[in-house]
Amino acid sequence: MPNNPVRSVKSNEGLNSPKRPSRKARRVVLSLLAVMLLGIIIFSLVPSPITPAKWIAPTGPSFKEPGPWQQNNKLSSAELVTDAPKSPEFITFDKEGTLYTGDSDGKIYKVGFDADGNPQEAQVFADTKGTPNGLKFDANGDLIVTDIQKGLLSINPSGSIEVLADQVDGKPIYLANELDIAQDGSIYFSDTSNYGKVTFKEIAENKPHGRLLKYDPMTKQTTVLLEGLYFANGVALSADEDFVLVAESYHYQLTRYWLKGTKKGTSDIFVENLAGFPDNITRDEHGQFWVGIFTNRISFVDQMHRSPWLAGTMAKLPESLLSGASAPAKHGLAAVFSPQGELIESWHDPEGSLYGVTTAVSHNGYLYIGTAPGGSQGLHRVLLTK
């Protein structure tokens, strides 16, 4: 007996039509949506840990337009000096020309050079058990170190460590960062932030928590010269020591504190609207200031500063989710300024082999480049004739 064609068609339609979700599956989906909605409601009701300040950041310089910020490849041919320190934050040299640099694991390395200027194998000089950032030799041959965990330290030639200062005015030095030493032995150094660590919340808050400090080796006293700095970072004295510079990383500027003359004890802006976040400052033999730019301007951050609500909302997120928002761009950058604050030229690696630049030090015909965690690894140098 032939099949009933009508029944056959109905049977095929039933086989080919999509199955409806079961009641159990629908309940699971609705439950997940309800949980997500509840999470969003709770997140919106939880108060922000900060009260952000609104700031309309100036439009940063363009790398495409002609001028001293125009992109080039002067850093692209950098050669590796040593990869023993993964993050050589700062670089200095002793009287014999031996290079010294610290790493984020607490170790301080020294690197000698042969008669032809070739670097030798790095050796561990000392271990602060902290995070040594700034380094500079004093007149006695001791290495003065700003360690973000330990404070201001002095390390003698045998590697013995002494704490010079870890408090000021009865309060902790929260994050000793960079330094320079005057001819009279006075040590000028930055206390980056009373947050005590680098955190995205401080960027989002956009309020000044940094200080510029001075340590007097005669009295062994530390004093506060400047307060209210936006992430106080690199420090450098002028050739005549009539002023000292301190980088304010989060406001893209270098601030000048006058040590002599009619403006003594006052401060002003030395350079503003930099093309990125300035890190360390070093002075060369011509009195010019080299500035490492840790990263280019981050457009999201500048936009966030325009909206306190957005900044406050971002600060509620776990720090682990925010680290990428402030990660350095893979574009190496350093800049050199005249003693009067005029930009002379910038040095770039647009290919990003060398990036996260913290320090640029001019020494014996080379520009030595340091980096920090998040940037490229190892200590590099390029010829200054480029």
N, C-alpha and C positions, 0 to 999 in steps of 0.2 A: 504494500500500500504506500503511495507516495507521501512524502512529508508534507505537512500543512505549511504552505509558504508564509502565511501570516505569523504563525508561531515561530517559524525559523528566523524571520527578520527580527522579531522581538527578542529572541534569544541572543542574536548577534549584537544588537544594540546594548543589551545588558552587559555583554562581555567587554565591549569597547569603551563604554562610558566610564569616566573617572569615578573612583570611589569617594564617597563623602567621608570627611574625617569622622572618626568615632567620637562619641560623647566624651570619652576619657581623654582623647587627644585634644579636643577643644577645651576641656577644662584645664589641661596642662598649659596650653598657650595663653588662655585668659589669666591663669595664675601668674605666669611669667610677666605678662604685661602689667598686671596689678602690682607685682613686686617692683618692676622698673619704675612705674609711675610713683609708687610710694617712695622709692629711693630718690627720685628727682625732687619730690616735695620736701623730703627731709633735708636733702642737700641744699635746697634753696632757703630753708628756714634756719639752717645752722649758721650762726654768725661767723663772719670772716675773722681770722686771727689778726688781721691788720686793718688799719684805716688809711687807705691810700691817699696820697696827695696828687692832685691833677697837675700835669705838666705838658705843655705843648713844646715838644722837643724841636729844635731847628732842623730843617732839612739838611741832611748830611751832604758833604761834597761828593761829586760824581767822579768815578774813575774813568769815564769815557770822554770827558771834556778836557781840552788842552789846559795845561797848568801843572803845578807841582804834585797834585794828587793823581795825575793821569797814570793809568795802568802801564806797567812795564814788566820785564822778567828779570830784574836785577838779583832777586833772591833764588831764581829757579836753578841756578848752577851750584847751589850750596853743596859743599863737601862735608862728609861726616868727620868730626874730630874724635868723638868717642860715643859709644852707645852704652857705656857702663851706667851713667845716670839716665834713667828713662825720661825724667822731667826736670831738666836743669834750669830751674826758675831764674837764677841770677848767675852772673859770671864776673869774676874779678881776677886780678893778677898780682903776684907779689913782686918784690924789687928785682928778683932774678928772672922774671917773666914766666914763672910757673902759673898755670891756670888753676883756679879753684871754682868749684860749683857744687851746689847741694842737690839732693833728690828728695822726693816726697816721702821716702821711707826713713829719713833721718840721717842718712849717710852724706858726708861731704867728701868729694873726690878732688884729687889734684892730678894735673896732667902736665908733664914736662915736654920739651921740644928739643929735637936734635939740632946740630949746627946748621942744617938746611931748613929749619923751621917746621919739620915734620913732627906731628904729635906722637908721643910715646904712649905706652899702655897706662890707663888710668889706675891710680892707687887710692885706697880709702885713707883719708887723713884723719877723720873723726866721725863719731856717730852721736848726734844729739838726742836720739830716741824721740825726736819730735818731727818737725817739718821745717828745716832751714830754708829760708827764702833769701833775704838780703845778706851779702857778705862784703866786707871791706877790711883791709889791713890798716891798723893804726900805726903811729910812729914807732911804737915799741916792737913791731913785728907780730903782734897778736891779731888773730882773725876775729873781727867783731861780727856777730851774726844776729839777725832778727829771725827768731823762730816762732812761727805762728802758734805753737803750743807751749813753748817754754819761756818766751819773752826775749829780752836783750841779753845776749851771751858774749863771753870772751873766751877764745880758745888759744892757748899758747902753742908755740911751735911743736911741742911734744904731743899735742892733742888733748891736753887736760882742759876741762870745761868749767867755767865759772859763770854763775848767773849775776849779771850786773843789775838788772831791773825786771821785775815782773808785776810791779804795782806803781801807781801814781796817785797821789792825793788820797791814799787809803783805799783805792779801788783797783781791781785787776787791770793789767794791760791785756786786753781781750784777744787781740790778733796782731801781734807785732809782725810787720810785713817787710818793709824795705828801709834802707838807711843810706846816709852819707856822713863823712867825718870831716870836720873842719880842721884847720892847721893847729888850733889850740887844743885839739882833742875832743871838742864837743861833738856829740853824736846826735844827729837829727834823724828821727825815724817815724814811720807811720804806724798808727794803731787803727787798723782798717775799719773795724766795726764792733760795736758792743754786742752784736749778734754772736760773735765768737766763732763764726764759721761762714763759709760762702753758701748762701741760700737764695733760691729764687724769690722767696717771700720778701727779701730786702729790695730786690729789683722792683717787684710789684708795688711795694709800699712807697717807694720814691721819697724817702725821708733821710736826712743826713745823720749818720751814726759814727763817722770816722773822726780821727784826731791826728794832729801833727805834734810830736813830742820831742823834747830835748833832754839828753842825759849829760850831766856835767861830771867828768871823771875826777875833778878835784874835790867836789863836795859829795859826789856819789848820789846826787839828787836828780830826780826826773821831774820835769815840769811840762805843763800843757801850753803849747803855743797857739794852736788853732783847734777849735771844735766845730762841729756841724759840717763835716765834709762827706760828700757822697761817695762812699767806698774809697777811703784814702789808700793810695797804693804807692807808686814809685816816688823816690825822693832824690833830689840832686841839688847841690850847692852851685852857685855861679862861680866863675873863675876868681872874681874878686871877693867872694863871700859876702857880698852886700845883700843877697837874697837867697832863699832856698825855695825850690819848687816841690810841690806835691801833686801827684796825679789824682784826680777825682774821676774814677773809672765810669761810674754810672751817670755822670753828666757830661761826658766826653770833653773834659777840659783839664788844663793844668793851672793850678793856683800858685801865686807867688806870695811868699811871706817875707817882708823886708826886715833885714837884720841890721842895716846901717842907714844913715842919712835921715832926712826929714820925715820919711815915711816909716821909719823904724817902728816895729810893733804892729804895723797894719798889713792888710793883705789886699790883693786884687787878682783879676784873671789875667794870666800870662798868655794862654792860648785857649780858644774856645771852638766849639763845633768841629771837633776832630772827626775823622772818617770812621771811627770805631771806638772801642773801649781801650783807653790808654792803660798800660801796665807799668813797667819800670822805665826809669829815666837814667841815662848816664851822660856824663859830660866828656867830650873829647879834648884833644890838645889845643884845639882852636877855640875852645869855649862854647862850642855848639852842643846842643842837647839832642841825643838820640832817644827816641821813644818807641818801645815795642807796643804794637797794637794787637791785643789778644784775639780780637775778632772784629770783623766789619760791623757796621750798624745792623741791628736786627729789626726789620720793619715791624714785626709783630709787637716787639717791646715798645717801640715808639708809639704805635697805635694804642697799645694798652694804657700807656700813660695818659692818654686823652680821656679815658673812661675809668674813673675810680671804681665804678660798679664792676666792670670787667676785671680790673686788677684785683679787687677784693675776692671775686669769684674764683679766679685762677689760684689765689693763695690758699683756697680751701682744699685744693687737690693734693694728693700725696706728692712729696718731693721727688720720688722716683719717676713719676709721670711728667714732671716738669723739667728734668735735667736736659732733655733734648731741645726744649724751647730756648735755652741759653747756651747751647753747645757752640763752639767756635766754628765759623765758616771755614771751609778748606781753601783759604786764600791767605798766604803769608803776607804780612805787612809791617813795615817799620817806617818811621819818618824822622827827619832831622830838622831842627829849628835853630835859628840864629840866636845869639844872646839877647836879642830884642824881642824874640817870639815870632819871627817871620818863618813860615814854612819854606825851607830851601829845596827839599826834594823828598820823594817817598820811594821806598823799595818794595817791590811786590814779587810774589810767586803765585800767579793766578792759576797755575796748574794744581796747586794744593799739595805738593810733595812736602813742603815745609809750611806749617801753619800753627796757629795757637801761639804766636810769638809773644814772649814776655819781655825779652831783653835783647838789645842790640848794643854791642860794645866794640868801639873802634880801638884796635891794638895792632901795632906793627904791620900796617898795610892790609889788615883783614877786618871784616866786620863779623864778630862772633855772635851767634844767635842762640838764645835760650827759649825754652818752651815750658808749659805747665801741663798737668793732667788734663786730658781732653784734646790736646794738640798732638802734633807729630812727636816722635820719640828720638832722643839722642841730641847731642850738642853739635852744631854745624858752624861753618864759616864760609864767607865769600870774599873775593878780592875787592878792595875798596876802589879799584880803578875802573870798575864796570860802569 
